[in-house]
């Protein structure tokens, strides 16, 4: 059921996470790199997918994609916010930020690993990134009465750089040098592992002192992160019920694999320490979702 690559990925993810916490000085040199690593991961994902595959998905599933985007960017964030406000109000803003941010650039990699509908995931990455500057700040303002004093243009500019620069580079390379593309595709997995390790060490080295000073805050943030991951798993399967298993796994990936690094960046500037801490600790269930998704895919394939 589980593959060697799954185990290698999880080993690299959690060992680099712990290395960042316990050896922060070694991780300090990577603190400026997480966004660039995200861009590199998306670049690698787009090497295997042509823009025609994506446009075909949009044409053939336009209505489904539109409805899913509305649920993904508006209804689900609001629903999860109200659940947390009723049961655990101190973490309701964290839940809203993580649920309402765009689908992550890591999502296509996870989709490829799990043989999900990767073109559909790429569509969601691009479309949700275009929408989030217009959806998340107003929702934070309306639901929480908190203002993200960040201009729409500044947020869009960052997302456009993170998303469209890798896309443009990948499509250019596909036209210029197929040999280079094939070489990079051949080594995509080990390169991705290095990028994940650098990202984790860069993020968690910043939180090393916080881990030692506020261990209970870290524990609670991790619990919240796992609850959110479980909600995304259930919601993704229910929203795509009756669809092919590739679409079901893709739906969960689109919900549960989000741009939490961007949440860390924005929430560190505008909110309390709780929000970036929960976003950082979401890295733990972020990759652990591979385990239930692999099991679900195997079960559905055999059924």
Backbone as CSV, one residue per row, in Angstrom:
resi,resn,N_x,N_y,N_z,CA_x,CA_y,CA_z,C_x,C_y,C_z
1,UNK,0.839,-1.205,0.000,0.000,0.000,0.000,0.876,1.258,0.000
2,UNK,1.790,1.363,0.972,2.681,2.512,1.037,3.943,2.231,0.250
3,UNK,4.487,3.239,-0.348,5.640,3.081,-1.211,6.894,3.592,-0.521
4,UNK,8.033,3.126,-1.036,9.315,3.520,-0.457,9.472,5.032,-0.509
5,UNK,9.031,5.644,-1.609,9.155,7.098,-1.744,8.351,7.838,-0.678
6,UNK,7.187,7.300,-0.318,6.400,7.917,0.752,7.203,7.952,2.046
7,UNK,7.806,6.819,2.374,8.562,6.709,3.624,9.794,7.608,3.603
8,UNK,10.480,7.651,2.462,11.666,8.516,2.346,11.265,9.977,2.521
9,UNK,10.168,10.373,1.870,9.695,11.751,1.978,9.389,12.112,3.428
10,UNK,8.619,11.262,4.110,8.250,11.547,5.496,9.476,11.586,6.400
11,UNK,10.445,10.701,6.147,11.679,10.698,6.937,12.437,12.012,6.765
12,UNK,12.568,12.466,5.523,13.276,13.725,5.253,12.527,14.904,5.866
13,UNK,11.211,14.911,5.723,10.402,16.025,6.234,10.568,16.170,7.736
14,UNK,10.361,15.077,8.469,10.345,15.194,9.922,11.741,15.271,10.530
15,UNK,12.729,14.697,9.869,14.100,14.837,10.366,14.597,16.272,10.163
16,UNK,14.264,16.889,9.028,14.671,18.281,8.799,13.910,19.231,9.715
17,UNK,12.657,18.897,10.015,11.867,19.689,10.957,12.529,19.686,12.336
18,UNK,12.905,18.502,12.800,13.562,18.384,14.105,14.938,19.029,14.094
19,UNK,15.638,18.912,12.971,16.959,19.536,12.862,16.854,21.050,12.999
20,UNK,15.822,21.632,12.391,15.622,23.071,12.513,15.355,23.501,13.945
21,UNK,14.644,22.654,14.695,14.308,22.978,16.085,15.522,22.833,17.003
22,UNK,16.237,21.727,16.868,17.318,21.420,17.810,18.680,21.963,17.383
23,UNK,18.821,22.317,16.114,20.084,22.891,15.631,19.784,24.185,14.861
24,UNK,19.237,25.180,15.561,18.779,26.396,14.878,19.887,27.158,14.160
25,UNK,21.090,27.105,14.681,22.176,27.837,14.016,22.444,27.277,12.621
26,UNK,22.325,25.964,12.493,22.515,25.357,11.171,21.386,25.753,10.227
27,UNK,20.194,25.957,10.787,19.044,26.311,9.958,18.940,27.780,9.615
28,UNK,19.671,28.621,10.349,19.568,30.064,10.125,19.913,30.463,8.693
29,UNK,20.861,29.766,8.101,21.289,30.134,6.740,20.190,29.879,5.708
30,UNK,19.170,29.075,6.091,18.091,28.750,5.153,16.840,29.597,5.369
31,UNK,16.856,30.521,6.328,15.631,31.239,6.693,15.094,32.133,5.581
32,UNK,15.942,32.532,4.663,15.487,33.403,3.570,15.000,32.618,2.355
33,UNK,15.074,31.274,2.412,14.850,30.475,1.213,13.470,29.839,1.028
34,UNK,12.602,29.732,2.060,11.342,28.989,1.862,10.522,29.411,0.650
35,UNK,10.356,30.716,0.406,9.561,31.150,-0.749,10.208,30.732,-2.066
36,UNK,11.533,30.806,-2.123,12.234,30.397,-3.342,12.127,28.884,-3.553
37,UNK,12.122,28.153,-2.455,11.940,26.699,-2.561,10.549,26.369,-3.082
38,UNK,9.547,27.121,-2.636,8.190,26.930,-3.140,8.137,27.155,-4.648
39,UNK,8.797,28.199,-5.099,8.823,28.493,-6.529,9.511,27.379,-7.306
40,UNK,10.603,26.862,-6.765,11.332,25.785,-7.435,10.490,24.515,-7.516
41,UNK,9.729,24.225,-6.458,8.873,23.038,-6.459,7.777,23.153,-7.516
42,UNK,7.191,24.339,-7.641,6.154,24.525,-8.659,6.752,24.441,-10.057
43,UNK,7.944,24.984,-10.238,8.653,24.886,-11.513,8.830,23.425,-11.920
44,UNK,9.255,22.588,-10.988,9.452,21.167,-11.285,8.133,20.492,-11.646
45,UNK,7.055,20.870,-10.963,5.749,20.266,-11.243,5.263,20.613,-12.643
46,UNK,5.485,21.841,-13.075,5.006,22.274,-14.387,5.840,21.725,-15.536
47,UNK,6.997,21.155,-15.247,7.785,20.529,-16.310,7.067,19.318,-16.897
48,UNK,6.228,18.675,-16.079,5.540,17.460,-16.512,4.159,17.730,-17.089
49,UNK,3.699,18.971,-16.986,2.341,19.302,-17.409,2.387,20.449,-18.410
50,UNK,1.686,20.281,-19.519,1.605,21.370,-20.496,0.398,22.249,-20.185
51,UNK,0.459,23.481,-20.637,-0.658,24.398,-20.424,-1.919,23.923,-21.133
52,UNK,-1.753,23.144,-22.212,-2.925,22.612,-22.919,-3.690,21.622,-22.045
53,UNK,-2.964,20.843,-21.213,-3.635,19.927,-20.282,-4.490,20.704,-19.291
54,UNK,-3.959,21.822,-18.831,-4.683,22.640,-17.862,-5.899,23.294,-18.507
55,UNK,-5.720,23.855,-19.701,-6.849,24.504,-20.384,-7.943,23.497,-20.725
56,UNK,-7.539,22.269,-21.043,-8.529,21.226,-21.330,-9.342,20.903,-20.083
57,UNK,-8.673,20.861,-18.919,-9.377,20.633,-17.658,-10.371,21.745,-17.383
58,UNK,-9.971,22.977,-17.648,-10.858,24.111,-17.396,-12.076,24.053,-18.312
59,UNK,-11.858,23.709,-19.585,-12.977,23.638,-20.535,-13.932,22.497,-20.198
60,UNK,-13.377,21.344,-19.849,-14.222,20.169,-19.624,-14.879,20.165,-18.245
61,UNK,-14.264,20.841,-17.272,-14.794,20.810,-15.903,-14.963,22.217,-15.342
62,UNK,-15.266,23.166,-16.216,-15.336,24.563,-15.799,-16.333,24.820,-14.683
63,UNK,-17.542,24.261,-14.811,-18.576,24.485,-13.801,-18.174,23.850,-12.478
64,UNK,-17.685,22.616,-12.540,-17.257,21.910,-11.324,-16.138,22.679,-10.633
65,UNK,-15.173,23.153,-11.417,-14.053,23.907,-10.860,-14.544,25.205,-10.218
66,UNK,-15.482,25.889,-10.890,-16.021,27.134,-10.351,-16.734,26.926,-9.026
67,UNK,-17.565,25.885,-8.955,-18.286,25.579,-7.711,-17.302,25.206,-6.609
68,UNK,-16.320,24.373,-6.957,-15.339,23.943,-5.959,-14.523,25.137,-5.450
69,UNK,-14.181,26.054,-6.348,-13.448,27.253,-5.934,-14.264,28.091,-4.955
70,UNK,-15.564,28.231,-5.220,-16.425,28.997,-4.317,-16.463,28.352,-2.936
71,UNK,-16.599,27.029,-2.925,-16.599,26.316,-1.645,-15.233,26.437,-0.978
72,UNK,-14.182,26.245,-1.781,-12.804,26.246,-1.268,-12.400,27.598,-0.675
73,UNK,-12.794,28.680,-1.307,-12.311,30.004,-0.918,-13.277,30.783,-0.022
74,UNK,-14.572,30.407,-0.015,-15.561,31.176,0.744,-16.293,30.320,1.782
75,UNK,-17.023,29.313,1.317,-17.909,28.566,2.214,-17.151,27.763,3.267
76,UNK,-16.157,26.989,2.837,-15.433,26.145,3.792,-14.665,26.967,4.826
77,UNK,-13.926,28.021,4.434,-13.259,28.834,5.461,-14.231,29.417,6.481
78,UNK,-15.384,29.894,5.997,-16.374,30.462,6.914,-16.929,29.392,7.846
79,UNK,-17.239,28.212,7.295,-17.796,27.131,8.110,-16.818,26.689,9.194
80,UNK,-15.567,26.496,8.820,-14.569,26.053,9.799,-14.302,27.151,10.826
81,UNK,-14.338,28.404,10.397,-14.176,29.515,11.344,-15.261,29.470,12.409
82,UNK,-16.525,29.284,12.000,-17.625,29.288,12.964,-17.569,28.064,13.882
83,UNK,-17.116,26.933,13.360,-16.941,25.748,14.210,-15.921,26.038,15.302
84,UNK,-14.796,26.617,14.922,-13.763,26.922,15.912,-14.200,28.043,16.855
85,UNK,-14.928,29.024,16.345,-15.370,30.110,17.226,-16.313,29.586,18.300
86,UNK,-17.087,28.547,17.947,-18.005,27.961,18.920,-17.290,27.046,19.910
87,UNK,-16.280,26.305,19.433,-15.656,25.278,20.263,-14.285,25.663,20.814
88,UNK,-13.542,26.467,20.064,-12.171,26.808,20.460,-11.845,28.194,19.904
89,UNK,-12.472,29.227,20.452,-12.425,30.563,19.841,-11.029,31.161,19.704
90,UNK,-10.113,30.792,20.590,-8.765,31.340,20.513,-8.024,30.970,19.246
91,UNK,-8.511,29.930,18.565,-7.842,29.462,17.349,-8.706,29.638,16.101
92,UNK,-9.798,30.391,16.232,-10.700,30.560,15.087,-10.040,31.354,13.958
93,UNK,-9.244,32.367,14.301,-8.557,33.136,13.261,-7.510,32.278,12.555
94,UNK,-6.795,31.469,13.313,-5.816,30.555,12.706,-6.490,29.623,11.718
95,UNK,-7.652,29.089,12.122,-8.394,28.174,11.252,-8.845,28.879,9.979
96,UNK,-9.294,30.121,10.113,-9.746,30.885,8.945,-8.591,31.165,7.988
97,UNK,-7.456,31.568,8.521,-6.309,31.901,7.672,-5.811,30.687,6.902
98,UNK,-5.681,29.557,7.578,-5.173,28.360,6.905,-6.169,27.811,5.894
99,UNK,-7.451,27.854,6.238,-8.463,27.315,5.327,-8.692,28.242,4.139
100,UNK,-8.552,29.544,4.366,-8.859,30.510,3.319,-7.713,30.869,2.399
101,UNK,-6.487,30.452,2.741,-5.350,30.756,1.871,-5.394,29.851,0.639
102,UNK,-4.656,30.199,-0.373,-4.702,29.459,-1.639,-4.083,28.067,-1.533
103,UNK,-4.452,27.204,-2.461,-3.855,25.865,-2.550,-2.351,25.996,-2.763
104,UNK,-1.585,25.163,-2.067,-0.140,25.327,-2.020,0.590,24.879,-3.273
105,UNK,1.751,25.478,-3.485,2.566,25.111,-4.642,3.162,23.713,-4.491
106,UNK,3.110,23.172,-3.278,3.573,21.799,-3.055,2.519,20.795,-3.510
107,UNK,1.274,21.250,-3.648,0.161,20.356,-3.972,0.387,19.524,-5.232
108,UNK,0.890,20.098,-6.334,1.124,19.267,-7.523,2.124,18.137,-7.288
109,UNK,3.145,18.394,-6.462,4.109,17.336,-6.142,3.422,16.195,-5.402
110,UNK,2.626,16.538,-4.381,1.903,15.518,-3.616,0.923,14.786,-4.523
111,UNK,0.275,15.517,-5.418,-0.664,14.912,-6.358,0.027,13.891,-7.248
112,UNK,1.192,14.249,-7.770,1.947,13.309,-8.598,2.379,12.087,-7.821
113,UNK,2.765,12.287,-6.573,3.193,11.174,-5.725,2.057,10.185,-5.499
114,UNK,0.829,10.702,-5.384,-0.338,9.867,-5.078,-1.169,9.510,-6.309
115,UNK,-0.654,9.832,-7.505,-1.355,9.556,-8.761,-2.765,10.140,-8.775
116,UNK,-2.882,11.380,-8.309,-4.161,12.088,-8.347,-4.273,12.856,-9.665
117,UNK,-5.329,13.650,-9.775,-5.551,14.448,-10.986,-4.695,15.719,-10.899
118,UNK,-3.439,15.610,-11.326,-2.492,16.718,-11.178,-2.867,17.953,-11.994
119,UNK,-3.331,17.825,-13.256,-3.767,19.033,-13.968,-4.851,19.805,-13.223
120,UNK,-5.784,19.074,-12.596,-6.836,19.731,-11.823,-6.247,20.467,-10.623
121,UNK,-5.280,19.846,-9.967,-4.623,20.477,-8.820,-3.896,21.749,-9.255
122,UNK,-3.221,21.690,-10.393,-2.520,22.869,-10.901,-3.490,24.006,-11.222
123,UNK,-4.651,23.661,-11.763,-5.684,24.674,-12.016,-6.081,25.356,-10.709
124,UNK,-6.257,24.564,-9.656,-6.654,25.114,-8.364,-5.555,25.976,-7.767
125,UNK,-4.308,25.578,-7.953,-3.188,26.386,-7.452,-3.228,27.776,-8.083
126,UNK,-3.363,27.811,-9.399,-3.348,29.088,-10.122,-4.591,29.920,-9.797
127,UNK,-5.772,29.308,-9.900,-7.022,30.059,-9.715,-7.185,30.551,-8.274
128,UNK,-6.890,29.703,-7.305,-7.032,30.119,-5.905,-6.029,31.214,-5.554
129,UNK,-4.851,31.172,-6.174,-3.851,32.221,-5.930,-4.301,33.560,-6.491
130,UNK,-5.018,33.522,-7.604,-5.555,34.757,-8.180,-6.698,35.323,-7.338
131,UNK,-7.459,34.436,-6.693,-8.637,34.867,-5.942,-8.334,35.312,-4.517
132,UNK,-7.342,34.706,-3.875,-7.161,34.891,-2.430,-6.947,36.345,-2.001
133,UNK,-6.301,37.211,-2.781,-6.194,38.606,-2.321,-7.544,39.302,-2.196
134,UNK,-8.554,38.797,-2.929,-9.877,39.413,-2.919,-10.847,38.696,-1.981
135,UNK,-10.470,37.525,-1.463,-11.373,36.755,-0.601,-10.927,36.738,0.856
136,UNK,-9.658,36.451,1.105,-9.218,36.260,2.490,-9.199,37.549,3.319
137,UNK,-8.589,38.644,2.849,-8.609,39.863,3.682,-10.015,40.347,4.047
138,UNK,-10.984,40.376,3.091,-12.340,40.779,3.488,-12.977,39.823,4.495
139,UNK,-12.717,38.519,4.368,-13.292,37.562,5.313,-12.721,37.767,6.711
140,UNK,-11.424,38.031,6.798,-10.803,38.303,8.098,-11.425,39.553,8.718
141,UNK,-11.652,40.554,7.900,-12.238,41.813,8.374,-13.679,41.612,8.829
142,UNK,-14.482,40.918,8.014,-15.909,40.744,8.309,-16.133,39.783,9.475
143,UNK,-15.456,38.638,9.460,-15.711,37.603,10.461,-14.997,37.858,11.780
144,UNK,-13.806,38.448,11.711,-13.002,38.613,12.927,-12.907,40.060,13.392
145,UNK,-13.304,40.992,12.531,-13.140,42.388,12.887,-11.685,42.793,12.973
146,UNK,-10.847,42.067,12.249,-9.407,42.347,12.236,-9.023,42.775,10.830
147,UNK,-8.114,43.713,10.739,-7.721,44.234,9.434,-6.340,43.735,9.044
148,UNK,-6.247,43.188,7.834,-4.943,42.863,7.259,-4.518,44.071,6.433
149,UNK,-3.739,44.944,7.037,-3.366,46.190,6.368,-2.301,45.921,5.307
150,UNK,-2.688,45.072,4.394,-1.803,44.686,3.299,-2.550,44.969,2.006
151,UNK,-1.961,45.725,1.125,-2.661,46.086,-0.102,-2.896,44.852,-0.965
152,UNK,-4.017,44.878,-1.664,-4.330,43.781,-2.578,-3.217,43.628,-3.605
153,UNK,-2.692,44.753,-4.062,-1.635,44.689,-5.065,-0.381,44.020,-4.512
154,UNK,-0.015,44.332,-3.259,1.181,43.724,-2.665,1.013,42.214,-2.538
155,UNK,-0.172,41.790,-2.120,-0.446,40.362,-1.988,-0.461,39.690,-3.353
156,UNK,-1.094,40.342,-4.323,-1.141,39.782,-5.675,0.253,39.702,-6.287
157,UNK,1.054,40.730,-6.053,2.401,40.744,-6.623,3.222,39.572,-6.105
158,UNK,3.134,39.328,-4.789,3.871,38.205,-4.211,3.397,36.884,-4.796
159,UNK,2.071,36.702,-4.867,1.526,35.453,-5.389,1.828,35.284,-6.875
160,UNK,1.773,36.381,-7.616,2.086,36.296,-9.045,3.536,35.884,-9.259
161,UNK,4.428,36.406,-8.427,5.837,36.020,-8.534,6.009,34.548,-8.195
162,UNK,5.395,34.129,-7.089,5.542,32.745,-6.625,4.938,31.761,-7.620
163,UNK,3.835,32.128,-8.269,3.129,31.206,-9.161,3.595,31.328,-10.607
164,UNK,3.560,32.525,-11.162,3.710,32.658,-12.611,5.152,32.698,-13.096
165,UNK,6.077,33.101,-12.266,7.484,33.011,-12.676,7.892,31.552,-12.890
166,UNK,7.599,30.636,-11.947,7.916,29.225,-12.199,7.189,28.649,-13.409
167,UNK,5.919,29.036,-13.593,5.152,28.538,-14.738,5.805,28.988,-16.042
168,UNK,6.153,30.265,-16.120,6.767,30.797,-17.339,8.117,30.139,-17.615
169,UNK,8.917,29.959,-16.579,10.228,29.325,-16.753,10.083,27.877,-17.217
170,UNK,9.118,27.164,-16.619,8.917,25.758,-16.987,8.462,25.626,-18.437
171,UNK,7.518,26.464,-18.849,7.026,26.380,-20.221,8.092,26.804,-21.227
172,UNK,8.920,27.768,-20.846,10.027,28.177,-21.715,11.027,27.047,-21.880
173,UNK,11.353,26.383,-20.781,12.311,25.279,-20.855,11.757,24.127,-21.682
174,UNK,10.444,23.881,-21.590,9.833,22.815,-22.391,9.997,23.082,-23.885
175,UNK,10.013,24.360,-24.258,10.163,24.714,-25.675,11.622,24.764,-26.111
176,UNK,12.505,25.130,-25.183,13.909,25.366,-25.534,14.746,24.100,-25.467
177,UNK,14.574,23.301,-24.416,15.457,22.148,-24.221,14.716,20.989,-23.573
178,UNK,14.214,20.083,-24.400,13.533,18.903,-23.871,14.497,17.996,-23.117
179,UNK,15.768,17.995,-23.528,16.755,17.167,-22.827,16.913,17.639,-21.378
180,UNK,16.985,18.955,-21.179,17.092,19.495,-19.820,15.840,19.173,-19.013
181,UNK,14.682,19.252,-19.672,13.424,18.922,-19.002,13.426,17.475,-18.540
182,UNK,13.816,16.565,-19.416,13.833,15.144,-19.064,14.831,14.855,-17.951
183,UNK,15.967,15.546,-17.976,16.963,15.358,-16.914,16.415,15.811,-15.566
184,UNK,15.779,16.978,-15.549,15.202,17.479,-14.301,14.063,16.590,-13.811
185,UNK,13.241,16.104,-14.740,12.152,15.204,-14.351,12.693,13.914,-13.754
186,UNK,13.820,13.445,-14.291,14.432,12.218,-13.789,14.888,12.376,-12.337
187,UNK,15.346,13.589,-12.009,15.865,13.841,-10.656,14.916,14.704,-9.825
188,UNK,13.658,14.776,-10.233,12.702,15.641,-9.539,12.525,15.255,-8.075
189,UNK,12.443,13.968,-7.800,12.180,13.544,-6.423,13.320,13.924,-5.479
190,UNK,14.581,13.569,-5.772,15.653,13.979,-4.852,15.816,15.493,-4.745
191,UNK,15.610,16.211,-5.859,15.688,17.676,-5.793,14.590,18.215,-4.876
192,UNK,13.396,17.654,-4.997,12.275,18.086,-4.155,12.554,17.812,-2.684
193,UNK,13.174,16.686,-2.388,13.512,16.373,-0.997,14.445,17.428,-0.413
194,UNK,15.424,17.850,-1.200,16.354,18.890,-0.739,15.603,20.193,-0.480
195,UNK,14.696,20.542,-1.388,13.922,21.776,-1.232,13.034,21.724,0.008
196,UNK,12.418,20.572,0.270,11.597,20.415,1.475,12.451,20.555,2.732
197,UNK,13.622,19.938,2.725,14.506,19.995,3.892,14.949,21.429,4.171
198,UNK,15.317,22.151,3.123,15.732,23.551,3.280,14.576,24.392,3.826
199,UNK,13.378,24.175,3.289,12.197,24.911,3.754,11.943,24.665,5.231
200,UNK,11.943,23.405,5.638,11.666,23.072,7.035,12.717,23.631,7.981
201,UNK,13.983,23.491,7.608,15.035,24.011,8.480,14.968,25.530,8.571
202,UNK,14.632,26.179,7.458,14.505,27.630,7.479,13.361,28.106,8.349
203,UNK,12.218,27.411,8.287,11.041,27.805,9.065,11.220,27.487,10.540
204,UNK,11.612,26.256,10.851,11.599,25.820,12.244,12.796,26.301,13.042
205,UNK,13.867,26.718,12.379,14.972,27.326,13.126,14.530,28.649,13.751
206,UNK,13.554,29.326,13.121,13.021,30.572,13.680,12.217,30.315,14.951
207,UNK,11.652,29.115,15.065,10.774,28.795,16.185,11.468,27.990,17.273
208,UNK,12.772,27.807,17.161,13.498,26.972,18.115,13.340,27.474,19.550
209,UNK,13.585,28.757,19.777,13.456,29.304,21.134,12.029,29.204,21.638
210,UNK,11.065,29.425,20.738,9.656,29.351,21.119,9.289,27.937,21.562
211,UNK,9.873,26.927,20.917,9.625,25.540,21.298,10.060,25.285,22.734
212,UNK,11.185,25.850,23.116,11.714,25.623,24.464,11.008,26.484,25.511
213,UNK,10.572,27.681,25.113,9.964,28.603,26.068,8.464,28.378,26.241
214,UNK,7.780,27.973,25.179,6.320,27.811,25.207,5.911,26.437,24.676
215,UNK,6.338,25.359,25.337,6.035,24.017,24.808,4.540,23.720,24.726
216,UNK,3.757,24.219,25.702,2.320,23.938,25.678,1.638,24.641,24.507
217,UNK,2.099,25.835,24.174,1.562,26.540,23.004,1.821,25.745,21.734
218,UNK,3.008,25.161,21.651,3.362,24.341,20.489,2.483,23.097,20.419
219,UNK,2.259,22.461,21.569,1.421,21.255,21.603,-0.002,21.581,21.147
220,UNK,-0.567,22.658,21.686,-1.933,23.039,21.318,-2.022,23.421,19.841
221,UNK,-1.016,24.128,19.349,-1.004,24.501,17.930,-0.950,23.263,17.045
222,UNK,-0.201,22.258,17.474,-0.105,21.011,16.708,-1.433,20.265,16.719
223,UNK,-2.107,20.255,17.864,-3.427,19.616,17.956,-4.409,20.304,17.007
224,UNK,-4.414,21.628,17.017,-5.280,22.388,16.105,-4.968,22.043,14.656
225,UNK,-3.684,21.953,14.340,-3.269,21.637,12.971,-3.789,20.272,12.535
226,UNK,-3.714,19.282,13.415,-4.203,17.942,13.066,-5.724,17.914,12.938
227,UNK,-6.423,18.675,13.782,-7.882,18.757,13.655,-8.258,19.351,12.300
228,UNK,-7.570,20.408,11.910,-7.830,21.026,10.609,-7.553,20.052,9.470
229,UNK,-6.442,19.336,9.549,-6.109,18.369,8.497,-7.189,17.296,8.380
230,UNK,-7.709,16.836,9.521,-8.775,15.829,9.507,-10.045,16.393,8.866
231,UNK,-10.360,17.650,9.170,-11.534,18.287,8.565,-11.374,18.422,7.056
232,UNK,-10.178,18.789,6.600,-9.932,18.909,5.162,-10.048,17.551,4.476
233,UNK,-9.557,16.516,5.134,-9.629,15.165,4.569,-11.083,14.746,4.368
234,UNK,-11.889,14.906,5.403,-13.302,14.521,5.328,-14.043,15.396,4.318
235,UNK,-13.805,16.707,4.370,-14.500,17.629,3.463,-14.156,17.346,2.007
236,UNK,-12.888,17.081,1.729,-12.471,16.811,0.354,-13.122,15.570,-0.219
237,UNK,-13.200,14.519,0.589,-13.819,13.274,0.126,-15.323,13.459,-0.075
238,UNK,-15.974,14.144,0.867,-17.419,14.350,0.751,-17.770,15.241,-0.441
239,UNK,-16.984,16.288,-0.658,-17.269,17.210,-1.766,-17.080,16.561,-3.129
240,UNK,-16.236,15.534,-3.185,-15.960,14.875,-4.471,-16.555,13.472,-4.534
241,UNK,-17.498,13.194,-3.644,-18.099,11.855,-3.589,-18.749,11.504,-4.934
242,UNK,-18.467,10.299,-5.410,-18.997,9.854,-6.690,-18.087,10.143,-7.861
243,UNK,-17.050,10.936,-7.640,-16.070,11.216,-8.684,-15.016,10.106,-8.705
244,UNK,-14.215,10.006,-9.776,-13.110,9.042,-9.795,-12.164,9.283,-8.620
245,UNK,-11.505,8.225,-8.176,-10.642,8.335,-7.000,-9.533,9.364,-7.213
246,UNK,-9.075,9.521,-8.461,-8.042,10.531,-8.739,-8.544,11.937,-8.415
247,UNK,-9.829,12.187,-8.710,-10.412,13.495,-8.406,-10.649,13.656,-6.907
248,UNK,-11.021,12.563,-6.237,-11.245,12.629,-4.797,-9.958,12.961,-4.049
249,UNK,-8.886,12.274,-4.412,-7.591,12.553,-3.778,-7.154,13.980,-4.096
250,UNK,-7.384,14.406,-5.341,-7.034,15.777,-5.737,-7.814,16.802,-4.918
251,UNK,-9.089,16.521,-4.641,-9.913,17.453,-3.863,-9.355,17.632,-2.458
252,UNK,-8.968,16.524,-1.833,-8.376,16.613,-0.490,-7.069,17.396,-0.540
253,UNK,-6.262,17.131,-1.553,-4.986,17.843,-1.704,-5.224,19.342,-1.864
254,UNK,-6.228,19.707,-2.653,-6.522,21.132,-2.876,-6.953,21.840,-1.596
255,UNK,-7.561,21.103,-0.680,-7.988,21.692,0.588,-6.883,21.648,1.638
256,UNK,-6.229,20.507,1.744,-5.306,20.278,2.862,-3.873,20.671,2.623
257,UNK,-3.484,20.816,1.360,-2.112,21.233,1.038,-2.185,22.680,0.567
258,UNK,-2.067,23.584,1.522,-2.234,25.009,1.210,-0.907,25.755,1.368
259,UNK,-0.921,27.029,1.010,0.278,27.868,1.132,0.440,28.355,2.574
260,UNK,0.714,27.420,3.478,0.854,27.808,4.882,2.080,28.684,5.123
261,UNK,3.075,28.591,4.247,4.244,29.468,4.382,3.829,30.930,4.208
262,UNK,2.894,31.189,3.295,2.396,32.557,3.120,1.622,33.019,4.351
263,UNK,0.889,32.097,4.977,0.177,32.441,6.214,1.175,32.828,7.301
264,UNK,2.284,32.092,7.373,3.330,32.431,8.345,3.842,33.846,8.094
265,UNK,4.100,34.158,6.833,4.635,35.476,6.468,3.652,36.586,6.828
266,UNK,2.381,36.444,6.410,1.400,37.503,6.625,0.992,37.620,8.098
267,UNK,0.723,36.476,8.738,0.225,36.521,10.115,1.294,36.981,11.097
268,UNK,2.563,36.744,10.782,3.640,37.227,11.652,3.640,38.747,11.710
269,UNK,3.179,39.366,10.642,3.198,40.830,10.555,1.956,41.462,11.157
270,UNK,0.802,40.783,11.061,-0.451,41.447,11.403,-1.155,40.903,12.646
271,UNK,-0.805,39.697,13.111,-1.589,39.081,14.170,-0.718,38.644,15.346
272,UNK,-1.317,37.917,16.280,-0.608,37.461,17.478,0.309,36.289,17.126
273,UNK,1.189,35.866,18.046,2.072,34.728,17.758,1.337,33.409,17.509
274,UNK,0.080,33.306,17.954,-0.652,32.045,17.798,-0.832,31.688,16.327
275,UNK,-1.195,32.662,15.502,-1.514,32.378,14.095,-0.311,31.855,13.302
276,UNK,0.849,32.504,13.345,1.994,31.930,12.625,2.472,30.617,13.219
277,UNK,2.277,30.432,14.534,2.688,29.170,15.161,1.839,28.012,14.654
278,UNK,0.520,28.207,14.592,-0.357,27.156,14.057,-0.016,26.878,12.598
279,UNK,0.229,27.937,11.833,0.585,27.762,10.419,1.884,26.985,10.274
280,UNK,2.858,27.269,11.144,4.125,26.534,11.097,3.931,25.079,11.504
281,UNK,3.156,24.848,12.561,2.957,23.474,13.036,2.086,22.660,12.088
282,UNK,1.377,23.338,11.181,0.609,22.588,10.184,1.528,21.795,9.266
283,UNK,2.817,22.125,9.249,3.775,21.342,8.478,3.756,19.864,8.879
284,UNK,3.404,19.588,10.134,3.411,18.195,10.609,2.309,17.380,9.930
285,UNK,1.017,17.769,10.037,-0.014,17.007,9.311,-0.027,17.279,7.809
286,UNK,0.572,18.388,7.391,0.660,18.756,5.972,1.132,17.566,5.142
287,UNK,2.230,16.968,5.543,2.781,15.829,4.810,2.228,14.496,5.317
288,UNK,1.775,14.468,6.570,1.194,13.235,7.100,-0.092,12.856,6.374
289,UNK,-0.738,13.811,5.699,-1.941,13.502,4.912,-1.675,12.458,3.837
290,UNK,-0.412,12.314,3.461,-0.055,11.297,2.470,-0.493,9.915,2.926
291,UNK,-0.384,9.641,4.219,-0.672,8.295,4.745,-2.145,7.925,4.563
292,UNK,-3.120,8.711,5.089,-4.523,8.330,4.862,-4.944,8.412,3.398
293,UNK,-4.362,9.341,2.639,-4.721,9.441,1.221,-4.229,8.235,0.438
294,UNK,-3.025,7.765,0.736,-2.518,6.557,0.074,-3.392,5.359,0.441
295,UNK,-3.775,5.260,1.716,-4.625,4.152,2.159,-5.997,4.224,1.497
296,UNK,-6.569,5.437,1.422,-7.886,5.604,0.806,-7.838,5.255,-0.670
297,UNK,-6.798,5.701,-1.357,-6.677,5.414,-2.786,-6.553,3.914,-3.026
298,UNK,-5.770,3.247,-2.197,-5.594,1.802,-2.332,-6.910,1.069,-2.085
299,UNK,-7.650,1.522,-1.072,-8.933,0.885,-0.746,-9.944,1.076,-1.869
300,UNK,-10.023,2.295,-2.424,-10.971,2.570,-3.497,-10.599,1.825,-4.779
301,UNK,-9.306,1.669,-5.021,-8.860,0.969,-6.225,-9.222,-0.511,-6.165
302,UNK,-9.129,-1.090,-4.967,-9.434,-2.516,-4.800,-10.930,-2.776,-4.724
303,UNK,-11.693,-1.753,-4.292,-13.137,-1.949,-4.090,-13.860,-2.200,-5.408
